[in-house]
Amino acid sequence: MESGPAIFAGVVFALFGGGLLAWTGTRLRRREPVALGVSRVASAACASAAGTVALALGVYCLTRL
């Protein structure tokens, strides 16, 4: 019974992290701002860090089954 929530959390974290990294990469490739009103470097760094952390949490949750 405890593996159900771990699978759900892992998939949600992995999808969010992967989606955020893909979105950030697409915005940077098109030279569009990642966040309005913020430096391009700072917003790309924060979004990339958040995406990486979320993806790592997803992997961690899925390996703890």
C-alpha positions in Angstrom: 0.0 0.0 0.0 2.9 2.4 0.6 4.2 2.1 -3.0 1.2 3.8 -4.5 1.9 7.2 -3.1 5.6 6.9 -3.8 4.9 6.0 -7.5 2.5 8.9 -7.8 4.9 11.4 -6.2 7.8 10.2 -8.2 6.0 10.5 -11.5 4.7 13.9 -10.6 8.1 15.2 -9.7 9.7 13.6 -12.7 7.1 15.1 -15.1 7.3 18.5 -13.6 11.1 18.6 -13.5 11.5 17.3 -17.1 8.8 19.7 -18.3 10.4 22.6 -16.6 13.8 21.8 -18.0 12.4 21.3 -21.5 10.5 24.6 -21.3 13.5 26.5 -20.0 15.7 25.1 -22.8 13.1 26.0 -25.4 12.8 29.6 -24.1 16.6 30.0 -24.1 17.0 28.5 -27.6 14.5 31.0 -28.9 16.1 33.9 -27.0 12.9 34.6 -25.2 12.8 35.6 -21.5 12.3 32.8 -19.0 10.7 35.1 -16.5 9.6 38.7 -17.2 11.4 41.5 -15.4 14.3 39.3 -14.3 17.8 38.9 -15.7 17.9 36.1 -18.4 20.9 34.4 -16.6 19.3 34.5 -13.2 15.9 33.3 -14.3 17.5 30.5 -16.4 19.7 29.4 -13.5 16.8 29.4 -11.0 14.5 27.5 -13.4 17.2 25.0 -14.3 18.0 24.4 -10.6 14.4 23.9 -9.7 13.9 21.5 -12.7 16.9 19.5 -11.7 15.9 19.3 -8.1 12.4 18.2 -9.0 13.8 15.6 -11.4 16.2 14.3 -8.8 13.3 14.0 -6.3 11.3 12.1 -8.8 14.1 9.6 -9.3 14.7 9.3 -5.6 11.0 8.6 -5.0 10.9 6.0 -7.7 14.1 4.2 -6.5 12.7 3.9 -2.9 10.0 1.4 -3.9 
